[in-house]
């Protein structure tokens, strides 16, 4: 496995959260904000952690907070901003709305590193998950070019890179559930 000193953890907490109506990173599950779960999953397997968000409230976590270099351009711009500030070749990217995530799932991405892939992403329940993925630093340049051309679709940008999927089994898919609505939040609380 690649040494953690070569891996930066990047948490995306910049979404508009329109379906939830509030900043999802600060939603509570068992008394802990969602973003804390992402931090705890990343901490044992990365050397540096940063949060990409324009919300200064995230400074309370004591981590480097990066603002979007290109504003209002969605997760593609968030990943680009994180990669631009990263000093490592490998970067584990997580959105802040996956409170059930754990280090074991993320280690699968690290174990899948090869010489060819630029992005290694989770595939869960038949869906690819570019917001639970390992990005090589070199993606930064492709993403900037696309953003300058007005591209905002993350999936389109990912498809411009050499991608490998790590398929989770049925038992593991629960750990990758992202929570976008109050109804989804109620489902995991039960």
Beta strands, then each sheet from edge to edge (+ up, - down):
strand 1: 7-12
strand 2: 28-29
strand 3: 32-33
strand 4: 48-52
strand 5: 64-66
strand 6: 90-95
strand 7: 119-124
strand 8: 127-136
strand 9: 163-167
sheet 1: 5+ 4+ 1+ 6+ 8- 7+ 9+
sheet 2: 2+ 3-
end
